[in-house]
Amino acid sequence: MQIHNNHSPSVLNRKEIQQFKKLLITSKLKETYTKFLYKTGIKSKLNFDIDVVKIPDSKLSHLALEEAKELCNPILLYHSYRTFFWSAGIALSEKLHYDKELLFVSSMLHDIGLTDSHNHICSQQCFANYGGSYANDFVKKNDTENKAAIIKTAIEMHLYPSVDKNKFGNEAYLLSKGAAMDVIGSHCFQVPTPFIKEVHKTYHRNGFKEDIIETMESLNHKENTRADILYKMGFASMASKNILDSEKFTS
């Protein structure tokens, strides 16, 4: 899918809407095929535990975490943590290199546009684009412009079900997959069940399903933003059936 100006538009035009819908369908078909490869043993699932994934101990990571704790309610904060762990787990399963600091900061700040302090922007633009711009300013104030640009792109792109890692980078690719895994259960077959259960023990899912569905239903998302299109294409149904909320992964 071609994204102009190296980032995602906030409001999609008719052609972009059709491309986005097509991407949703083709990504689901590709995921189903990949799941079949794992189920039949053609692809092997790697075994690893939560200790393999380390939260980076850097100044920018600490500042981003402080910012997330200040702006996010506890449910959204834990979603942000889990998104990082799922993204990192998928990287391990696909043997992808990534920058831990960039992925962690992107994960912690990716839903700033849904927080109580900022969700009024949903009626004006896509919350992912707003979050990308917010994170860009935040990182530039505290670190380099290069890091800011990578994080901005990752957050802007995270609502896409498939991100071209060669064009947008591994961090954007992984954030998209990690966020989708936490919200609708996509790609969970790529990571070991014990790893998922360990993450849930530390960053529980209590109330998340209800909260994210209410967030998508109650906020006045501007028409033809990706959030608006996802909602109209059955987001609530997909989120309510998230396999990660089953006893297999939470008990």
Secondary structure per residue as TSV (DSSP state, phi and psi in degrees):
chain	resnum	aa	ss	phi	psi
A	1	M	-	360.0	130.0
A	2	Q	-	-85.6	124.2
A	3	I	-	-113.4	120.5
A	4	H	G	-76.4	153.7
A	5	N	G	60.1	24.6
A	6	N	G	60.1	24.1
A	7	H	S	-153.8	171.2
A	8	S	-	-87.8	135.5
A	9	P	-	-67.9	149.9
A	10	S	S	-73.8	-48.8
A	11	V	S	-111.9	126.0
A	12	L	-	-86.6	141.7
A	13	N	-	-83.3	180.0
A	14	R	H	-59.2	-44.2
A	15	K	H	-64.7	-42.5
A	16	E	H	-66.2	-34.5
A	17	I	H	-63.2	-45.4
A	18	Q	H	-63.7	-39.5
A	19	Q	H	-64.4	-40.8
A	20	F	H	-64.9	-45.0
A	21	K	H	-64.1	-40.4
A	22	K	H	-63.1	-40.1
A	23	L	H	-64.3	-39.2
A	24	L	H	-59.2	-43.4
A	25	I	H	-70.7	-48.3
A	26	T	H	-65.7	-34.0
A	27	S	H	-66.8	-39.2
A	28	K	H	-65.0	-41.3
A	29	L	H	-64.1	-41.9
A	30	K	H	-64.7	-40.3
A	31	E	H	-64.2	-41.2
A	32	T	H	-61.1	-42.1
A	33	Y	H	-65.4	-43.6
A	34	T	H	-63.9	-39.5
A	35	K	H	-60.9	-39.9
A	36	F	H	-61.6	-40.5
A	37	L	H	-63.3	-38.7
A	38	Y	H	-70.4	-43.3
A	39	K	H	-62.9	-37.0
A	40	T	T	-87.0	-4.9
A	41	G	T	84.6	4.1
A	42	I	S	-65.8	-37.9
A	43	K	S	-108.1	136.6
A	44	S	-	-97.3	135.5
A	45	K	-	-85.0	127.5
A	46	L	-	-76.4	151.6
A	47	N	-	-105.5	127.5
A	48	F	-	-155.6	161.2
A	49	D	-	-118.0	178.7
A	50	I	G	-63.9	-25.2
A	51	D	G	-68.1	-17.7
A	52	V	G	-70.8	-28.4
A	53	V	S	-97.3	114.3
A	54	K	-	-106.0	132.1
A	55	I	-	-70.3	124.1
A	56	P	-	-62.9	138.9
A	57	D	-	-100.9	73.5
A	58	S	S	-127.8	162.6
A	59	K	H	-59.1	-45.8
A	60	L	H	-64.9	-38.8
A	61	S	H	-62.9	-44.2
A	62	H	H	-63.8	-41.3
A	63	L	H	-66.5	-40.2
A	64	A	H	-65.2	-39.0
A	65	L	H	-65.3	-42.1
A	66	E	H	-61.0	-41.8
A	67	E	H	-64.1	-43.6
A	68	A	H	-64.6	-41.4
A	69	K	H	-64.4	-34.0
A	70	E	H	-73.1	-36.7
A	71	L	H	-97.3	-32.3
A	72	C	S	-90.6	142.7
A	73	N	-	-71.9	165.3
A	74	P	H	-56.5	-35.6
A	75	I	H	-66.4	-46.1
A	76	L	H	-69.3	-34.0
A	77	L	H	-63.2	-45.3
A	78	Y	H	-66.8	-34.1
A	79	H	H	-60.2	-40.7
A	80	S	H	-65.5	-43.3
A	81	Y	H	-59.3	-49.6
A	82	R	H	-62.1	-37.4
A	83	T	H	-57.8	-41.1
A	84	F	H	-62.3	-46.8
A	85	F	H	-67.1	-40.2
A	86	W	H	-65.0	-43.2
A	87	S	H	-60.6	-43.7
A	88	A	H	-67.2	-38.1
A	89	G	H	-64.4	-40.7
A	90	I	H	-65.7	-37.4
A	91	A	H	-60.7	-42.5
A	92	L	H	-63.3	-43.0
A	93	S	H	-66.6	-30.5
A	94	E	H	-100.2	2.1
A	95	K	T	55.6	46.8
A	96	L	-	-100.9	135.0
A	97	H	-	-80.0	142.5
A	98	Y	-	-152.2	161.6
A	99	D	-	-89.9	114.7
A	100	K	H	-60.3	-41.5
A	101	E	H	-63.9	-46.6
A	102	L	H	-63.9	-40.4
A	103	L	H	-69.3	-40.2
A	104	F	H	-65.5	-47.1
A	105	V	H	-62.5	-42.7
A	106	S	H	-60.8	-42.5
A	107	S	H	-64.5	-44.5
A	108	M	H	-70.3	-26.5
A	109	L	H	-107.6	1.8
A	110	H	T	-68.2	-23.8
A	111	D	T	-112.4	25.7
A	112	I	G	-55.7	-34.0
A	113	G	G	-67.9	-8.2
A	114	L	G	-102.9	-1.2
A	115	T	S	-75.6	157.9
A	116	D	T	-56.7	-33.4
A	117	S	T	-74.4	-20.5
A	118	H	T	-127.7	-6.7
A	119	N	G	-71.2	-4.6
A	120	H	G	-64.0	-20.7
A	121	I	G	-73.0	-14.7
A	122	C	G	-60.4	-27.7
A	123	S	G	-80.6	-6.0
A	124	Q	T	-112.4	-31.5
A	125	Q	S	-159.4	171.0
A	126	C	-	-66.7	130.5
A	127	F	H	-63.6	-25.3
A	128	A	H	-69.5	-39.3
A	129	N	H	-66.9	-41.2
A	130	Y	H	-61.5	-45.4
A	131	G	H	-61.2	-38.5
A	132	G	H	-63.2	-43.4
A	133	S	H	-66.9	-39.9
A	134	Y	H	-61.9	-48.4
A	135	A	H	-64.7	-37.1
A	136	N	H	-59.1	-47.3
A	137	D	H	-65.1	-41.3
A	138	F	H	-62.2	-46.4
A	139	V	H	-70.8	-40.7
A	140	K	H	-61.0	-33.3
A	141	K	H	-70.7	-26.8
A	142	N	H	-116.2	-7.6
A	143	D	S	-157.8	-151.7
A	144	T	-	-88.6	156.8
A	145	E	H	-66.2	-31.9
A	146	N	H	-64.3	-46.1
A	147	K	H	-62.3	-41.4
A	148	A	H	-59.6	-42.2
A	149	A	H	-65.5	-41.6
A	150	I	H	-65.8	-43.6
A	151	I	H	-66.8	-40.9
A	152	K	H	-57.7	-48.1
A	153	T	H	-61.8	-45.1
A	154	A	H	-59.5	-45.1
A	155	I	H	-69.8	-41.8
A	156	E	H	-59.0	-34.9
A	157	M	H	-90.0	-4.6
A	158	H	T	-69.8	-13.5
A	159	L	T	-85.4	-8.4
A	160	Y	S	-77.3	135.8
A	161	P	S	-72.4	-15.7
A	162	S	-	-146.6	126.5
A	163	V	-	-121.8	131.8
A	164	D	-	-73.8	105.5
A	165	K	H	-67.2	-27.0
A	166	N	H	-70.2	-28.4
A	167	K	H	-93.3	-40.1
A	168	F	H	-109.6	-7.7
A	169	G	-	99.6	155.4
A	170	N	H	-64.9	-33.3
A	171	E	H	-64.4	-42.0
A	172	A	H	-65.5	-42.8
A	173	Y	H	-59.8	-46.7
A	174	L	H	-71.4	-39.5
A	175	L	H	-61.7	-42.3
A	176	S	H	-59.3	-46.1
A	177	K	H	-70.2	-38.8
A	178	G	H	-66.7	-41.9
A	179	A	H	-66.1	-42.6
A	180	A	H	-64.1	-37.8
A	181	M	H	-60.9	-45.0
A	182	D	H	-70.4	-34.2
A	183	V	H	-85.4	-42.9
A	184	I	H	-125.8	4.9
A	185	G	-	85.6	5.6
A	186	S	T	-60.7	145.8
A	187	H	T	68.7	4.6
A	188	C	G	-64.9	-20.9
A	189	F	G	-69.7	-11.6
A	190	Q	G	-80.1	-20.6
A	191	V	S	-116.9	150.3
A	192	P	-	-66.2	142.3
A	193	T	H	-57.6	-43.2
A	194	P	H	-58.3	-36.4
A	195	F	H	-62.3	-45.7
A	196	I	H	-61.1	-44.3
A	197	K	H	-66.5	-35.3
A	198	E	H	-66.0	-42.6
A	199	V	H	-62.9	-42.7
A	200	H	H	-63.8	-31.4
A	201	K	H	-66.9	-33.7
A	202	T	H	-88.5	-38.4
A	203	Y	S	-127.1	80.6
A	204	H	-	-64.8	161.6
A	205	R	-	-98.2	7.2
A	206	N	T	-53.1	118.9
A	207	G	T	82.0	-5.2
A	208	F	H	-67.1	-47.2
A	209	K	H	-56.4	-48.6
A	210	E	H	-64.7	-39.1
A	211	D	H	-68.1	-43.4
A	212	I	H	-71.7	-34.3
A	213	I	H	-67.7	-43.7
A	214	E	H	-63.1	-38.2
A	215	T	H	-61.3	-45.7
A	216	M	H	-70.3	-29.7
A	217	E	H	-83.2	-35.6
A	218	S	H	-89.2	-28.5
A	219	L	S	-76.4	141.0
A	220	N	-	-85.8	78.0
A	221	H	-	-67.2	131.4
A	222	K	-	-58.7	138.1
A	223	E	T	-60.6	138.8
A	224	N	T	71.5	16.0
A	225	T	S	-83.8	164.6
A	226	R	H	-63.1	-36.1
A	227	A	H	-62.7	-41.5
A	228	D	H	-63.0	-44.7
A	229	I	H	-67.1	-43.2
A	230	L	H	-60.8	-41.9
A	231	Y	H	-62.6	-44.9
A	232	K	H	-69.1	-21.4
A	233	M	T	-92.7	13.1
A	234	G	T	100.7	30.5
A	235	F	H	-55.3	-46.1
A	236	A	H	-59.5	-41.0
A	237	S	H	-65.0	-43.9
A	238	M	H	-64.7	-43.9
A	239	A	H	-65.6	-36.9
A	240	S	H	-70.0	-20.6
A	241	K	T	-103.4	16.6
A	242	N	-	-58.6	119.4
A	243	I	G	-64.4	-21.7
A	244	L	G	-66.4	-18.0
A	245	D	G	-86.8	-1.7
A	246	S	S	-78.9	162.3
A	247	E	H	-61.0	-27.6
A	248	K	H	-55.2	-33.1
A	249	F	H	-110.7	-9.5
A	250	T	H	-114.7	-14.1
A	251	S	-	-87.3	360.0
